[in-house]
Amino acid sequence: MALRIRLARGGTKKRPFYRLVVAENTAPRDGNFIERLGSYNPLLEAGDKERIIVKADRVKYWLSVGAQASERVVKMLSDLKIIEVPVIPERPKKSTPKKKAQERLKAAAATTA
């Protein structure tokens, strides 16, 4: 049984609210979960203490048991200093602009400077 710490969406249309939950890998996003670990309200400002509420001791327990956190949850937990900051892999080269687009950007920068 593979476990994930992930976000489950709640709230209404255009008013999202997320719960931080431990669930099985195969469970639907908003379906059954094992334990609720906290909540996340993206509508609140970044500095608000009610924006992210987490039970840190329970998160550490589930991680020690072998639960894997989703990418978004890892970022949130590292911002709260609950886990170490993950190593972010370098972006692939194919996402950079192509040769002609880079030449246009250089030309535009030269004309404005």
C-alpha positions in Angstrom: 0.0 0.0 0.0 1.7 3.2 -1.3 0.8 6.3 0.7 0.9 9.9 -0.5 0.7 13.2 1.3 -1.3 15.4 -1.1 -3.9 18.1 -1.4 -7.6 17.3 -1.6 -9.7 20.1 -3.1 -12.7 21.5 -1.3 -14.7 24.7 -1.5 -17.0 25.9 -4.2 -16.5 27.0 -7.8 -13.9 29.8 -8.0 -13.3 29.6 -4.2 -10.8 26.8 -3.7 -9.9 25.4 -0.3 -7.5 22.4 0.1 -7.0 19.8 2.9 -3.6 18.3 3.4 -4.3 14.6 3.6 -2.6 11.2 3.7 -4.2 8.9 1.1 -3.4 5.8 -0.9 -1.9 6.3 -4.3 -4.9 4.8 -6.0 -7.6 6.9 -4.1 -9.3 9.7 -6.1 -8.1 13.3 -5.4 -11.1 14.2 -3.3 -12.0 10.6 -2.2 -11.1 8.5 0.8 -8.1 9.5 2.9 -6.5 8.0 6.0 -5.8 11.2 8.0 -6.2 14.9 7.6 -2.9 16.7 8.4 -3.8 20.3 7.8 -5.3 22.8 5.4 -4.3 25.4 2.8 -6.4 28.4 1.8 -4.9 30.0 -1.4 -7.3 32.9 -1.2 -5.6 34.4 1.9 -2.6 36.6 1.5 0.9 35.0 1.6 1.8 36.4 5.0 -1.4 35.3 6.8 -0.9 32.7 9.5 -4.2 30.9 8.6 -3.1 30.3 4.9 -1.3 27.1 5.7 -2.1 25.1 8.8 -0.1 21.9 9.3 0.2 19.3 12.1 4.0 19.1 11.8 4.5 16.1 14.1 2.0 14.0 12.2 3.6 15.0 8.8 7.0 13.8 10.2 5.4 10.6 11.4 3.9 9.8 8.0 7.1 10.6 6.2 9.1 8.4 8.5 6.6 5.5 7.9 7.2 5.8 4.1 4.6 8.2 2.7 5.7 10.2 -0.2 4.7 13.9 -0.5 3.5 15.4 -3.8 5.6 18.1 -5.4 3.4 20.9 -4.3 3.3 19.6 -0.7 7.1 19.2 -0.6 7.4 22.9 -1.6 4.9 24.0 1.1 6.5 21.9 3.8 10.0 23.1 2.9 8.7 26.7 3.1 7.5 26.0 6.6 10.9 24.4 7.5 9.3 21.0 8.3 11.4 19.2 5.8 14.6 20.0 3.9 14.5 22.1 0.7 14.3 19.7 -2.2 16.9 19.8 -5.0 15.1 21.4 -8.0 16.3 19.8 -11.2 17.5 22.1 -14.0 14.9 22.9 -16.7 15.3 21.1 -20.0 16.9 23.0 -22.8 14.0 22.4 -25.2 11.9 24.9 -23.1 14.2 27.8 -24.0 13.3 30.0 -27.0 14.7 28.8 -30.4 17.5 30.6 -32.3 15.4 33.1 -34.2 13.4 34.1 -31.1 16.7 34.6 -29.2 18.0 36.8 -32.0 14.8 38.9 -31.9 15.1 39.3 -28.1 18.7 40.5 -28.5 17.7 42.9 -31.2 14.9 44.3 -29.2 17.1 44.7 -26.2 19.8 46.5 -28.3 17.2 49.0 -29.6 15.8 49.8 -26.2 19.3 50.2 -24.6 
